[in-house]
Amino acid sequence: MSADDYSRALARVSVAQIAEMAGFEACQESAVDILGDLLLRYTSQLCGAAHDYAELASRTDVNLADVLQALSDLGTTPDELDAYARLQVWTSKLRMCSA
């Protein structure tokens, strides 16, 4: 299995888990494929932009400031990530209580 195949497989699993956490009981395979590809593209853009910011600062390692700037470039704020994470924690607790 090539690195690309492995990445696609992991992205598909991630998309399926996110869909399940969002309350979906089933997903069409084509939808999972498309969302997985979008996830890979977004991750690639995010990592590439963070790497570019590290290089601009004459560093070889990416730090949190680089990632936050890259997220901002892609239209995501730390507050949005925090809200999403809190929602996921709340949703999982709710599911555990109802099980």
ZASEMI-159439 format. One line per 4 residues: number of its first residue (from 1); their letters; for each residue x, y, z of C-alpha. Coordinates in steps of 0.5 Angstrom, whole numbers, plus 500, padded with zeros to 3 digits. Each point is the difference from the previous one (the first is absolute). Layout:
NUM = a = X,Y,Z; ... .
This chain:
1 = msad = 500,500,500; 503,507,498; 500,506,505; 495,503,495 .
5 = dysr = 495,494,501; 501,500,508; 499,507,500; 493,499,497 .
9 = alar = 498,495,504; 502,504,506; 496,506,498; 494,495,498 .
13 = vsva = 500,497,507; 500,507,503; 495,503,496; 495,494,502 .
17 = qiae = 502,501,507; 498,507,500; 494,498,496; 498,495,505 .
21 = magf = 501,505,506; 496,505,496; 494,495,501; 500,497,493 .
25 = eacq = 499,493,500; 502,499,493; 504,503,494; 501,499,493 .
29 = esav = 506,497,498; 501,506,495; 499,505,505; 505,497,505 .
33 = dilg = 505,500,494; 499,508,498; 500,502,507; 506,496,501 .
37 = dlll = 503,503,494; 498,507,503; 503,498,507; 507,498,496 .
41 = ryts = 500,507,496; 499,504,506; 505,497,505; 505,500,494 .
45 = qlcg = 498,508,499; 501,501,508; 506,496,501; 503,504,493 .
49 = aahd = 498,506,503; 503,499,507; 507,498,497; 500,506,496 .
53 = yael = 499,504,506; 506,496,504; 504,501,494; 499,508,499 .
57 = asrt = 502,500,508; 506,496,498; 498,494,504; 500,493,498 .
61 = dvnl = 495,498,505; 492,502,500; 498,503,506; 493,502,503 .
65 = advl = 500,507,497; 501,497,493; 495,496,500; 495,505,503 .
69 = qals = 502,505,494; 499,494,495; 493,499,503; 498,507,500 .
73 = dlgt = 503,500,492; 495,495,499; 494,503,504; 500,497,506 .
77 = tpde = 501,503,507; 502,497,506; 493,502,503; 497,495,495 .
81 = lday = 504,494,502; 499,501,507; 493,500,499; 500,494,495 .
85 = arlq = 504,496,505; 495,502,506; 494,498,496; 504,493,499 .
89 = vwts = 501,499,507; 493,502,502; 497,496,494; 504,494,503 .
93 = klrm = 498,501,507; 493,500,498; 500,494,496; 504,496,506 .
97 = csa = 494,502,504; 495,498,495; 503,493,499 .
